[in-house]
Amino acid sequence: MAAGGSIEPFWMIFANHNVSEIYQLLESMRIGNLDVSKDSKKVEATEDPYANDPKRHKVLKVNGPKPFCGETPGPLLCESFLTPANSFYVRNHLPVPEIDIKDYELEIAIEDDTKKVINFEDIKKYPKYTVITAIMCGGNRRSEMNAVKPLKGLSWGVGAVGNASWSGARLTDVLADLKINEDDWKHVQFEGYDLDPSGVPYGGSIPISRALDPRADVILAYEMNGEPISRDHGYPIRAIVPGVVGARNIKWLAKIVISNEESRSQFQRGDYKGFSPSVDWDTVDFSKSPAILDMPVTSAICTPTPGEVIQLKDGKIPVKGYAWSGGGKKIIRIDLTVDQGKTWHVANQLIDDENVKEGRHWSWTLWSAEIPIDVDKNEVEVWVKAVDASYNVQPESFENIWNLRGLLCNAYHRVNVKIKK
């Protein structure tokens, strides 16, 4: 990446690698030490590229400081159908760019041919469209998969997900005057204003069939929950691609490219892909696996939290959580058990976005249930699994879906709780 130059700027950008595991790996590759005498070239001090990042709400659990990655605590997730912006999880890959709204421009190109450049006010002239959708990091619940077998990635719990109302211009409206024939192209690429030290932006892409389908509800959003999008969430414009892994919802949108190639971004071609449990870092070939798009059905318990003491009331304990399935599939049932699957209980309260058409259930579902507990039990393990409209159901365990990057972590969620009588 440094191409013969100093690696210090990259080391500072990807500061999450400053951990003992990486130092041990690098030590095994040491071939010598640089001469630090007076005659040697000295690497100039580099300013902290994250110095101008926005302040974050203290409620977020920090999983990585630079770039900032923070998740919402489980109990907060179930307090509101729409997740407040300041407690919505943040997954940044690079420093947050500083963008003056007066200078903002969005370039739109077909391959290498720029067709138009529009500013913020131009985007606001298109009809305003609102969609409620969840966004989930591909590594949500990775910590549970890591407990089965060590892997590489941030140790996310259940909070790398949020549900919000997003408003902006439909991508189909913005691209309409280009008169693009869907049969002539394969992908729509997105690039952000966030750059690495060599000037390469974060990027991703989606199939053109989805980008040009008005039923897919892809928008260029400038509002989140009725307010201007904050810096951490993509100010002033971000791509919202409902039902798709968070990595494709590009923030700080700088460029859109119609192409026959998917994005060349490392995060499209060399990450955010799933593999067989038997694939390791010696055998992995990222070119052989497609990029993650629609997320699989999943659910999680928000309350009680692991190890919490719960008061037994009328022989039952209250349990709350969320469920979601990618691709616009509606959650139709939540099953819970406290006896390892011998008996199951169905959550009787489901809250979702009722004002949507079939196949466009982009939002999450919040659920709650009261589970009967045997009076002689002092401790139980609560399991939950969700079922979507295609009758997709979560796998029982992580062993058979383990992958070296810890993505698509959708096995049953299990929480041990203590019972107070």
QUIMOZI-V421070 format. One line per field, one symbol per residue. phi: phi as a letter, one per 30 degrees, with the letter a starting at -180 (. if undefined). psi: psi as a letter, one per 20 degrees, with the letter a starting at -180 (. if undefined). A space follows every 10 residues. Layout:
phi->???
psi->???
//
This chain:
phi->.dhjcdceed dddcddddbe edddddddcd clbddcdddd dcdddcdddc dcdddcdddd ddcadbddbb cdeeedecdb dcdeedcdeb bccbeddcbd edcdbcdbbc hccdcabbcd ddddddedbb bcbdbbddce idedddddae bcldddcccd aabbccblcd ddddceddhd cedcbcbccb bcddbdecid ddaaabdddd dccdddhdbc dbbbhibeed edcjecbbdc ceiceedcdd chdcabbdac cdedeedccb ahbcbdeddb ddcdbddcbd ddbddddaaa ccbdceidcc ddbhibbdbb abbabdiidd dcabcbbbbh jdbbbcecbb cbddcbceib ddddccbbac cdbddddcab cccbbcbcdc idbdddbded cebdcichdb decbbdbccc c
psi->hiliaqighh hhgliiimrh ggghghhijp iaqqokrhiq pppqppqoij hjqqqqpihp opiphoqpoq rpqghhhjhp hppqhijpqp nqirqpqopp hhipqoppqo cjophqpqag hghihqpppp poqqppqhjp khhghhhgpq aprqmqcijl qrprppqbpp hhghigiilp ohiirhqoqp qripqrhjjp qqrrrqqhhg hjohiikpqn piqokjqppr ghjjpipqpo nqjqqhhimp rlphqppprj qrqjqhighj rlqqrqhipa ihipohiipq qpepqrprrq pgprrpiqpp ppokjrqppq arqqprjjpq piqppqqjkk jhqqpppiop oaoilrqpjl mhrrppqqqo pppphjpiqq opqqqqpaij kpqqqhrigi jqqhilrlnk rpppppqqpp .
//
